[in-house]
Amino acid sequence: MQEINEKYNLISLLKEYKVVIPLIQRDYAQGRKDKRTTEVRKKLLQDINAALIDTNVRPLDLNFIYGKSSNGKFIPLDGQQRLTTLFLVYLFAYRDNDECDFLGNFSYETRNSSTQFFKSLFENRKIFFTETKSPSEIITDEPWFADSWQLDPTVQGALKTLDDISDSFDYEFDYVSVLSDSNNQKLVFNFLDIDKLGSEDELYIKLNSRGRPLTDFENFKARFIDRIKKLDGHLEREFSHNIDTKWTDVIWNIDKNAFDTNFLNLFEIGLINNLDSLDYSKRDNWTLEIDFETVEISHVKIIISVLDFLSENKMPEVSSILERSIVNKTLKDRIYFHVISTFLEHHGDTLDTSYKNWYRIFKNLIDNSVIESQDPYERAIKGINEQIEHTSDLLEYLAEENRINGFSIEQVDEEIEKAKLITSDDSYREVIEGAEKHRYFDGQIRSCFYFEANDLPSKKIDIISSYWNKISEMFTETKPKEGLLMRTALLSLGDYTVYIGNYKTLCLDNPNETGSLKSLFSSQNEYVKKLLDKIDITKPLDDEYRRIIQENLKNIDQKSWRYAFITYYETMFNKMSPSEFKLIAPKIKEEEMLLIPNKASSGKNVDIHLLALKEKLRELGISSDYYSDQGVDGVRILDVNRGDFIIEFNGCYDMINQSSGTYYFKKSDESNYYLYRGYFVEFAQYLKNEIDK
């Protein structure tokens, strides 16, 4: 049986076999002109040239080539691209040398044009390598070159590689003497004829132990290891061993079908987070953008610390965060990765209370800061780096009112307040960290901070506990319980709505959206506090909300939009998009308010006062139809009892008395408009009386 680790070079291979690239193989892709392939090709040629010219450079091992032999022919199943590039390099080396009949044993059968082209290259190699003109220019102008060959991707790829060889190799150097030296082979590969291999299992083990060459990851890995070697030879040997053994197992276990991708992801996140010469904007082509000369030992050690930690799997919950970051690569995942990797690199892999404080604080900051683009992402990374010296005492550092940059100012304030409480008495930790685990608020618990700055810590923690017990009962992990009733109860206490641009919102369920109920509660809104003070969570929530609504409805001006909305809140909410809950006041006058059924107000909006009037008329047995023009400034009318009355509402003013809460109406048999300054209940009764006459 053939020796598994037997080393070959192109000469020994072609003297033993006629190498044929079969019809079923793909075209020569290593000569493509796209950015990624160009980088791979040029780096390979650079490494080949250095190995041949520089006596201080070790032999270049081109990894594993295997295939099947039959009747003196060898058909490569893996290694076609490297063999083709080597053949083109040998053409250059032997351009003026006749001792190279072995090169005639390399041929392509993917297309007839490819077969003829490679045969012609060997026969005419002496004429197209010059220092003044590119090989492709000379070759395509030769009479033996058929114009139709321009359509063959393999021909085009070979021409491009020949040009790069001509540009980067030294015309004065004697490459033949190096390539023909059997005692000092500088370009080698492991070769395997699978027809001579003993068993299928052995082939499987061999191929999996070697891995497949020329992936983006393998190419990057080789260059990264080369950089480590320049920095620290001992570290390079250790790194090379681990990345092919225990670290490989770690990444394989994450997802064996995305092994190369995930391994490369880990390097990408680690290096982009830490290299000054590489930033997030270059993430799509980062392996092309990276300047390996800027990689230092500290950057290597960050990668090592993460891979070692994952391989030991001391804390599965922490490992899972790192693994999720590697797979997902979202901005916040990248920052999570940086938080953990920074601690591992500077404090070690013993994840004690110091780590728990470090991670908990930064998790709260990350989750409750807006990080949706490169600038806030980079500010967050910088903010973490500024705290490296506090990996062991970040909690105490914050308790002294020191600040962390790069994150939400409000959340930093909250973390400082919590740090003060916990450091004053560690028994407070259970209350605070327990509250932080609520999935809806996700670490942001200042919605229960209704204490005074000079209150004693014991009083503060009692206040936090009291309010948090209520809040936690009012929300599930994803949304509020009895959400519509909660909003209506808040509205009965006052106009709690918040502006988003020109719109007002009754606040969204999704805690990650601008204008969410989470942000409303965390802003310590005065009406939120009133609601919390009034509610009794020992009783059913829906009953409590209805009680609060009824108690406060009588205190609201009956002409206001809030009174109309609350009276028929279910109907009102049904007219709005549940993902938006948007309102708009025409001309920004609060007396009048429109419901927005869609995401924008350009559609047919609904007048709250007319809708309330319509509902009240329905209760009185009178039919009516609502009509609206498009947009905020369009006409909105209520047609009552098939034209008996046509009604508009203008809550801004009437031109005579400047009074608000005014309905304009006309009777079916009259052209003049009349004013009615009462509220919708009174007006509905007036209309009924008129219709009943």
Secondary structure, DSSP 8 states (H G I E B T S, - for coil): ---TT-EE-HHHHHHH-EEEE-TTS----TT--SHHHHHHHHHHHHHHHHHHH-TTS--EEEEEEEEEEETTEEEEEE-HHHHHHHHHHHHHHTTT-S--GGGGGEEE-SSHHHHHHHHHHHHTTTTS--SSS-HHHHHHTSTTS-GGGGG-HHHHHHHHHHHHHHHHS-TTS-HHHHHT-TTS-SEEEEEEEGGGSS-HHHHHHHHHHH--TT-HHHHHHHHHHHHHHHH-HHHHHHHHHHHTTHHHHHHHHH-GGGHHHHHHHHHHHHHHHH-TT--GGGGGGHHHH--GGG--HHHHHHHHHHHHHHHHTS-HHHHHHHHHHHHH--HHHHHHHHHHHHHHHHH-S---HHHHHHHHHHHHHHHTS---SHHHHHHHHHHHHTTGGGTTTHHHHHHTT---SSS-HHHHHHHHHHHHHHHH-TTHHHHHHHHHT-TTTTT--GGG--S-TTS-HHHHHHHHHHHHHHHHHHB-SSSBTTHHHHHHHHHHH----EEETTEEES-BS-TTSTTBHHHHHHTT-HHHHHHHHH--TTS-HHHHHHHHHHHHHTTS-TTSHHHHHHHTHHHHHHTS-TTT-EEE-GGG-TTS-EE-SSSSTTS--EEHHHHHHHHHHHHTT--EEEEE-SSTTS-EEEEETTTTEEEEEE-S--TTT--SSEEEEEETT--S-EEE-S-HHHHHHHHHHHHH-
